[in-house]
Amino acid sequence: MSTTYLAEYRDIERLQIALARVKQTPHQALDAFTPYPVEGLDDELGFRPSHIRTAMLLGGLAVAAVAFGLQWYSATIDYPINSGGRPLNSWQVFLLVPFEVGVFAAALSGVIAFLWSCGLPRLHHPLFDVPGFERATQDHYFLLAAAGNDGASDLRQVLQDAGAVVVTELRAP
């Protein structure tokens, strides 16, 4: 099992230097916590784009298709009523409900995909036990890194050499 460290930095430049140094070693940078968005940091950490849009599209289209099919089935096969001499399968009449239900299903799929990708609802995370971690939303910068196979002491030294104020070892939950 690999050892995980959380290093605290006073400014973004030192955090980016530490990230570059960790990427040059066999260790892995897991995440960075900053009080504001830093352009290019996601690319440096190797984060992939979110799949929430795809989930919303698929959820909305699937539920809209089911709603359209249900209306078509009930109007043409299950309970056909000849109203005004129009054909039983007049598709223009069936468009409003699938649109509304599809938009609702897309929004619901997006919320569910967001919660799933964030690992929520999680009431506690080991990072919350680190003293001073609440400053990540105010004025401090944190880098979360996992030690490779070479050893944890090497990663701790790399983080400290990059200007870390404090390096804390995290315990696995």
Short mmCIF file of the C-alpha atoms (twelve columns), coordinates in Angstrom:
data_MODEL
# 
_entry.id   MODEL 
# 
loop_
_atom_site.group_PDB 
_atom_site.id 
_atom_site.type_symbol 
_atom_site.label_atom_id 
_atom_site.label_alt_id 
_atom_site.label_comp_id 
_atom_site.label_asym_id 
_atom_site.label_seq_id 
_atom_site.Cartn_x 
_atom_site.Cartn_y 
_atom_site.Cartn_z 
_atom_site.pdbx_PDB_model_num 
ATOM 1   C CA . MET A 1   0.000   0.000  0.000   1 
ATOM 2   C CA . SER A 2   1.399   3.407  -0.938  1 
ATOM 3   C CA . THR A 3   1.914   6.242  1.498   1 
ATOM 4   C CA . THR A 4   0.096   9.512  0.829   1 
ATOM 5   C CA . TYR A 5   1.392   12.945 1.784   1 
ATOM 6   C CA . LEU A 6   -0.244  16.348 1.928   1 
ATOM 7   C CA . ALA A 7   2.203   19.239 1.531   1 
ATOM 8   C CA . GLU A 8   1.283   22.814 2.433   1 
ATOM 9   C CA . TYR A 9   2.681   25.773 0.461   1 
ATOM 10  C CA . ARG A 10  2.417   29.534 0.951   1 
ATOM 11  C CA . ASP A 11  2.077   30.494 -2.738  1 
ATOM 12  C CA . ILE A 12  1.088   28.993 -6.071  1 
ATOM 13  C CA . GLU A 13  4.600   29.215 -7.545  1 
ATOM 14  C CA . ARG A 14  6.030   26.855 -4.934  1 
ATOM 15  C CA . LEU A 15  3.124   24.459 -5.429  1 
ATOM 16  C CA . GLN A 16  3.752   24.374 -9.184  1 
ATOM 17  C CA . ILE A 17  7.484   23.797 -8.595  1 
ATOM 18  C CA . ALA A 18  6.639   20.917 -6.259  1 
ATOM 19  C CA . LEU A 19  4.218   19.482 -8.794  1 
ATOM 20  C CA . ALA A 20  6.873   19.583 -11.503 1 
ATOM 21  C CA . ARG A 21  9.391   17.865 -9.213  1 
ATOM 22  C CA . VAL A 22  6.937   15.141 -8.204  1 
ATOM 23  C CA . LYS A 23  6.156   14.475 -11.878 1 
ATOM 24  C CA . GLN A 24  9.901   13.960 -12.537 1 
ATOM 25  C CA . THR A 25  10.033  11.208 -9.901  1 
ATOM 26  C CA . PRO A 26  8.242   7.843  -9.914  1 
ATOM 27  C CA . HIS A 27  5.740   9.274  -7.417  1 
ATOM 28  C CA . GLN A 28  2.240   10.401 -8.334  1 
ATOM 29  C CA . ALA A 29  0.605   13.789 -7.744  1 
ATOM 30  C CA . LEU A 30  -3.040  13.098 -6.907  1 
ATOM 31  C CA . ASP A 31  -4.658  16.503 -6.403  1 
ATOM 32  C CA . ALA A 32  -4.030  20.153 -5.606  1 
ATOM 33  C CA . PHE A 33  -6.150  22.375 -3.364  1 
ATOM 34  C CA . THR A 34  -6.070  26.124 -3.971  1 
ATOM 35  C CA . PRO A 35  -8.254  29.027 -2.825  1 
ATOM 36  C CA . TYR A 36  -8.990  29.998 -6.456  1 
ATOM 37  C CA . PRO A 37  -8.875  28.225 -9.833  1 
ATOM 38  C CA . VAL A 38  -5.380  28.077 -11.323 1 
ATOM 39  C CA . GLU A 39  -5.245  27.914 -15.104 1 
ATOM 40  C CA . GLY A 40  -3.486  24.814 -16.413 1 
ATOM 41  C CA . LEU A 41  -3.308  23.032 -13.057 1 
ATOM 42  C CA . ASP A 42  -5.822  20.375 -14.143 1 
ATOM 43  C CA . ASP A 43  -3.731  19.625 -17.217 1 
ATOM 44  C CA . GLU A 44  -0.554  19.342 -15.142 1 
ATOM 45  C CA . LEU A 45  -2.267  16.923 -12.763 1 
ATOM 46  C CA . GLY A 46  -3.595  14.865 -15.690 1 
ATOM 47  C CA . PHE A 47  -7.301  15.187 -14.939 1 
ATOM 48  C CA . ARG A 48  -9.657  13.984 -17.655 1 
ATOM 49  C CA . PRO A 49  -12.770 15.887 -18.712 1 
ATOM 50  C CA . SER A 50  -15.948 15.051 -16.853 1 
ATOM 51  C CA . HIS A 51  -18.499 12.577 -18.240 1 
ATOM 52  C CA . ILE A 52  -21.455 14.429 -16.747 1 
ATOM 53  C CA . ARG A 53  -22.549 15.869 -20.111 1 
ATOM 54  C CA . THR A 54  -22.612 12.411 -21.675 1 
ATOM 55  C CA . ALA A 55  -24.715 11.074 -18.802 1 
ATOM 56  C CA . MET A 56  -27.126 13.988 -19.158 1 
ATOM 57  C CA . LEU A 57  -27.482 13.444 -22.907 1 
ATOM 58  C CA . LEU A 58  -28.056 9.709  -22.618 1 
ATOM 59  C CA . GLY A 59  -30.464 10.034 -19.676 1 
ATOM 60  C CA . GLY A 60  -32.514 12.762 -21.359 1 
ATOM 61  C CA . LEU A 61  -32.736 11.027 -24.733 1 
ATOM 62  C CA . ALA A 62  -33.579 7.633  -23.223 1 
ATOM 63  C CA . VAL A 63  -36.399 8.944  -21.038 1 
ATOM 64  C CA . ALA A 64  -37.737 11.138 -23.875 1 
ATOM 65  C CA . ALA A 65  -37.794 8.112  -26.196 1 
ATOM 66  C CA . VAL A 66  -39.617 6.048  -23.579 1 
ATOM 67  C CA . ALA A 67  -42.169 8.827  -23.047 1 
ATOM 68  C CA . PHE A 68  -42.720 9.175  -26.806 1 
ATOM 69  C CA . GLY A 69  -43.087 5.413  -27.195 1 
ATOM 70  C CA . LEU A 70  -45.533 5.222  -24.310 1 
ATOM 71  C CA . GLN A 71  -47.706 7.966  -25.795 1 
ATOM 72  C CA . TRP A 72  -47.591 6.372  -29.246 1 
ATOM 73  C CA . TYR A 73  -48.480 2.945  -27.845 1 
ATOM 74  C CA . SER A 74  -51.392 4.238  -25.789 1 
ATOM 75  C CA . ALA A 75  -52.809 6.354  -28.668 1 
ATOM 76  C CA . THR A 76  -52.497 3.794  -31.466 1 
ATOM 77  C CA . ILE A 77  -52.623 0.337  -29.923 1 
ATOM 78  C CA . ASP A 78  -53.928 0.321  -26.371 1 
ATOM 79  C CA . TYR A 79  -56.711 2.924  -26.464 1 
ATOM 80  C CA . PRO A 80  -57.214 4.378  -29.958 1 
ATOM 81  C CA . ILE A 81  -59.652 7.283  -30.145 1 
ATOM 82  C CA . ASN A 82  -60.489 8.796  -33.535 1 
ATOM 83  C CA . SER A 83  -60.599 12.518 -32.806 1 
ATOM 84  C CA . GLY A 84  -61.316 14.881 -35.700 1 
ATOM 85  C CA . GLY A 85  -60.433 12.417 -38.402 1 
ATOM 86  C CA . ARG A 86  -56.682 12.692 -37.881 1 
ATOM 87  C CA . PRO A 87  -54.448 9.618  -37.979 1 
ATOM 88  C CA . LEU A 88  -53.971 7.759  -34.691 1 
ATOM 89  C CA . ASN A 89  -50.169 8.006  -34.889 1 
ATOM 90  C CA . SER A 90  -49.967 11.768 -35.418 1 
ATOM 91  C CA . TRP A 91  -46.471 12.312 -33.998 1 
ATOM 92  C CA . GLN A 92  -46.726 16.113 -33.686 1 
ATOM 93  C CA . VAL A 93  -49.147 15.740 -30.784 1 
ATOM 94  C CA . PHE A 94  -46.684 13.547 -28.892 1 
ATOM 95  C CA . LEU A 95  -43.711 15.972 -28.808 1 
ATOM 96  C CA . LEU A 96  -44.468 18.183 -25.807 1 
ATOM 97  C CA . VAL A 97  -44.415 15.551 -23.050 1 
ATOM 98  C CA . PRO A 98  -41.196 13.811 -24.211 1 
ATOM 99  C CA . PHE A 99  -39.445 17.188 -24.378 1 
ATOM 100 C CA . GLU A 100 -40.444 18.171 -20.849 1 
ATOM 101 C CA . VAL A 101 -39.726 14.751 -19.366 1 
ATOM 102 C CA . GLY A 102 -36.428 14.550 -21.280 1 
ATOM 103 C CA . VAL A 103 -35.224 17.891 -19.881 1 
ATOM 104 C CA . PHE A 104 -36.141 16.797 -16.362 1 
ATOM 105 C CA . ALA A 105 -34.416 13.425 -16.819 1 
ATOM 106 C CA . ALA A 106 -31.284 15.121 -18.192 1 
ATOM 107 C CA . ALA A 107 -31.108 17.396 -15.148 1 
ATOM 108 C CA . LEU A 108 -31.651 14.474 -12.785 1 
ATOM 109 C CA . SER A 109 -29.027 12.395 -14.621 1 
ATOM 110 C CA . GLY A 110 -26.577 15.293 -14.326 1 
ATOM 111 C CA . VAL A 111 -27.088 15.573 -10.569 1 
ATOM 112 C CA . ILE A 112 -26.685 11.816 -10.091 1 
ATOM 113 C CA . ALA A 113 -23.552 11.720 -12.302 1 
ATOM 114 C CA . PHE A 114 -22.085 14.681 -10.407 1 
ATOM 115 C CA . LEU A 115 -22.655 13.046 -7.023  1 
ATOM 116 C CA . TRP A 116 -21.243 9.750  -8.316  1 
ATOM 117 C CA . SER A 117 -18.094 11.348 -9.766  1 
ATOM 118 C CA . CYS A 118 -17.432 13.337 -6.578  1 
ATOM 119 C CA . GLY A 119 -17.926 10.321 -4.329  1 
ATOM 120 C CA . LEU A 120 -20.731 12.045 -2.472  1 
ATOM 121 C CA . PRO A 121 -22.442 11.848 -0.068  1 
ATOM 122 C CA . ARG A 122 -19.276 11.379 1.974   1 
ATOM 123 C CA . LEU A 123 -19.555 12.793 5.446   1 
ATOM 124 C CA . HIS A 124 -15.876 12.549 6.353   1 
ATOM 125 C CA . HIS A 125 -12.576 12.554 4.475   1 
ATOM 126 C CA . PRO A 126 -9.094  11.966 5.965   1 
ATOM 127 C CA . LEU A 127 -7.983  15.383 4.682   1 
ATOM 128 C CA . PHE A 128 -10.331 17.039 7.161   1 
ATOM 129 C CA . ASP A 129 -8.172  15.723 10.017  1 
ATOM 130 C CA . VAL A 130 -5.069  17.591 8.821   1 
ATOM 131 C CA . PRO A 131 -4.549  20.715 10.941  1 
ATOM 132 C CA . GLY A 132 -4.756  23.850 8.835   1 
ATOM 133 C CA . PHE A 133 -6.413  22.218 5.814   1 
ATOM 134 C CA . GLU A 134 -9.354  24.608 6.127   1 
ATOM 135 C CA . ARG A 135 -6.966  27.341 4.964   1 
ATOM 136 C CA . ALA A 136 -7.040  25.794 1.469   1 
ATOM 137 C CA . THR A 137 -10.122 27.915 0.807   1 
ATOM 138 C CA . GLN A 138 -8.502  31.082 2.125   1 
ATOM 139 C CA . ASP A 139 -4.801  31.608 1.472   1 
ATOM 140 C CA . HIS A 140 -2.813  28.345 1.494   1 
ATOM 141 C CA . TYR A 141 -2.050  25.830 -1.229  1 
ATOM 142 C CA . PHE A 142 -1.893  22.061 -0.765  1 
ATOM 143 C CA . LEU A 143 -0.514  19.263 -2.927  1 
ATOM 144 C CA . LEU A 144 -1.626  15.669 -2.361  1 
ATOM 145 C CA . ALA A 145 0.880   13.083 -3.575  1 
ATOM 146 C CA . ALA A 146 1.302   9.319  -3.301  1 
ATOM 147 C CA . ALA A 147 4.670   7.632  -2.918  1 
ATOM 148 C CA . GLY A 148 5.806   5.247  -5.598  1 
ATOM 149 C CA . ASN A 149 7.563   1.934  -5.041  1 
ATOM 150 C CA . ASP A 150 10.871  3.606  -4.144  1 
ATOM 151 C CA . GLY A 151 9.769   4.712  -0.714  1 
ATOM 152 C CA . ALA A 152 7.935   7.361  1.187   1 
ATOM 153 C CA . SER A 153 10.971  9.167  2.611   1 
ATOM 154 C CA . ASP A 154 12.070  10.168 -0.903  1 
ATOM 155 C CA . LEU A 155 8.688   11.782 -1.617  1 
ATOM 156 C CA . ARG A 156 8.714   13.627 1.694   1 
ATOM 157 C CA . GLN A 157 12.164  15.006 0.835   1 
ATOM 158 C CA . VAL A 158 11.039  16.077 -2.657  1 
ATOM 159 C CA . LEU A 159 8.061   17.953 -1.198  1 
ATOM 160 C CA . GLN A 160 10.178  19.638 1.482   1 
ATOM 161 C CA . ASP A 161 12.876  20.644 -1.004  1 
ATOM 162 C CA . ALA A 162 10.222  22.363 -3.125  1 
ATOM 163 C CA . GLY A 163 9.418   24.716 -0.249  1 
ATOM 164 C CA . ALA A 164 6.716   22.952 1.716   1 
ATOM 165 C CA . VAL A 165 5.864   24.544 5.029   1 
ATOM 166 C CA . VAL A 166 4.422   21.324 6.457   1 
ATOM 167 C CA . VAL A 167 4.299   17.785 5.047   1 
ATOM 168 C CA . THR A 168 1.703   15.535 6.649   1 
ATOM 169 C CA . GLU A 169 1.386   11.789 6.166   1 
ATOM 170 C CA . LEU A 170 -2.225  10.711 5.660   1 
ATOM 171 C CA . ARG A 171 -3.615  7.521  7.056   1 
ATOM 172 C CA . ALA A 172 -5.755  5.349  4.801   1 
ATOM 173 C CA . PRO A 173 -9.420  5.221  5.842   1 
# 
